[in-house]
Amino acid sequence: MTDASTLSHMNIKDMSRRWLKRGEGGRLHAENIPLHHIADVVGTPFYCYSAGALRDNYARLKAAVAASGVSICFAVKACSNINILAELARQGCGMDIVSGGEMARALAAGTPPERIIFSGVGKTRAEIHGALEAGVYQLNVESQAELDIVAAVARETQIRAPIALRVNPDVDALTHAKITTAKKDSKFGIAIGEIPALYAAASARPELRMVGLAVHIGSQILDLTPFRDAWSALAGLVRRLRDDGFSVERLDLGGGLGIGDDIQAGPDLAEYAAIIAATVGDLGCKLNIEPGRWLSGRTGVLASEVLYVKQSAGTPIAVIDAAMNDLMRPALYSARHPVLTDGPARAVEPGSDDVCRIVGPICESSDDFGKYEGLGTVLAGDLLVFDNVGAYGAAMSSTYNSRDLVAEVLVDGERFRVVRRRATIADALQLEQPEAWHSKKNPVG
Ligand SMILES: *Cc1c(COP(=O)(O)O)cnc(C)c1O
């Protein structure tokens, strides 16, 4: 699908792609480091990210939305390694978090609390407590019930809680069903029709400070129309609330901006920015967006070694040492990520199709990355590289089948370092050392 010549000349204008390139002999380089060299040092499989590409992406997006004064909070769940977060935090990027664990990561990465937004449909009392104590910028609240708990915790801690209500605008994001979040029957947000009464009631509570509204309609959105629809609905709501006499200072426009690949073009940043300006630009609100995938998706690859090649129904199957526990998106969302060979593709036998199926070693039929064309003859020992996996890749990894938790490497120019060591079975066994038995009569004894 992608050979040396197309790789080197595609996306010339796209900064985020300049980091993965082919050097001598067609071997893949992450910035200036050969991937096979990292494989020799770290072993496979491993994720590899480009610090330069992350910084470039942040700078490009920031420049695109600067005219509307939009600030950017990275959705930590997309790529939660603290070294990645720190790279963004140093550029001034804020963080959008969905758990206390992510708050700890954002803070550990050096994000000032006043740049942290706490989203999520099921915050626990302890998480709310922690967020208020830390002094986060805002909590995006998703139900009346949650609002009551936040108010109770605010009373206890004597910290007034800055609240945005997450609106469900009933918009179809036109993306994969599992990453659509704003249709009427979605579990996310508060139905748009219920907002005015709830906002009014909440505004009367001294322990809450109602600062605004939030939306997040889904992920990997390439057709920008749903953004226009959602933000227009939000603007209407702001006018209505203001007519009712309430203040709406801030709007959180959510994440969801999709990324293109060599098959499908990515969204046009200028158009995205123009839609922001046209829909909510004149309200005088402080605006922010929460991109995850767009910032980190194209800044990471997963490198894996081919263990065996076998045949099934006439098609070669490459069994690789990465699996669905390392990269879950193909099994979970039927996602397809481009696969690159490290070096030029070897010719296939005359008369054979240039098709290879790539599977992992896990005992599940869904541990299958799919069929790929154009990889040539794949042999055991080859390095295969999944592209565009810097979002929802390592962050979703697990140790299923008692496999080691995948390693993560960060490249910056001429240097690279391991930013998450491979967690081994020894680490796993350590966590499973049994504690003392609790007895029914004496639960703490
Ligand atoms: C997941 C999520 C995001 C990020 O979505 P992307 O598609 O990665 O940009 C932003 N905000 C909220 C509330 C989310 O749940």
The ligand as an SDF file (V2000), in Angstrom:
LIG
                    3D

 15 15  0  0  0  0  0  0  0  0999 V2000
  -12.5110   11.3360   24.4210 C   0  0  0  0  0  0  0  0  0  0  0  0
  -12.8660   12.7350   24.6810 C   0  0  0  0  0  0  0  0  0  0  0  0
  -12.2020   13.7720   24.0080 C   0  0  0  0  0  0  0  0  0  0  0  0
  -11.1620   13.5300   22.9520 C   0  0  0  0  0  0  0  0  0  0  0  0
  -11.6740   12.9590   21.8010 O   0  0  0  0  0  0  0  0  0  0  0  0
  -10.7600   12.8790   20.4770 P   0  0  0  0  0  0  0  0  0  0  0  0
  -11.6320   12.2470   19.4700 O   0  0  0  0  0  0  0  0  0  0  0  0
   -9.5870   12.0430   20.7950 O   0  0  0  0  0  0  0  0  0  0  0  0
  -10.3860   14.2670   20.1120 O   0  0  0  0  0  0  0  0  0  0  0  0
  -12.5230   15.0740   24.3500 C   0  0  0  0  0  0  0  0  0  0  0  0
  -13.4570   15.3530   25.2990 N   0  0  0  0  0  0  0  0  0  0  0  0
  -14.1280   14.3780   25.9380 C   0  0  0  0  0  0  0  0  0  0  0  0
  -15.1420   14.7380   26.9540 C   0  0  0  0  0  0  0  0  0  0  0  0
  -13.8550   13.0410   25.6600 C   0  0  0  0  0  0  0  0  0  0  0  0
  -14.5230   12.0820   26.3000 O   0  0  0  0  0  0  0  0  0  0  0  0
  1  2  1  0
  2  3  1  0
  2 14  2  0
  3  4  1  0
  3 10  2  0
  4  5  1  0
  5  6  1  0
  6  7  2  0
  6  8  1  0
  6  9  1  0
 10 11  1  0
 11 12  2  0
 12 13  1  0
 12 14  1  0
 14 15  1  0
M  END
$$$$
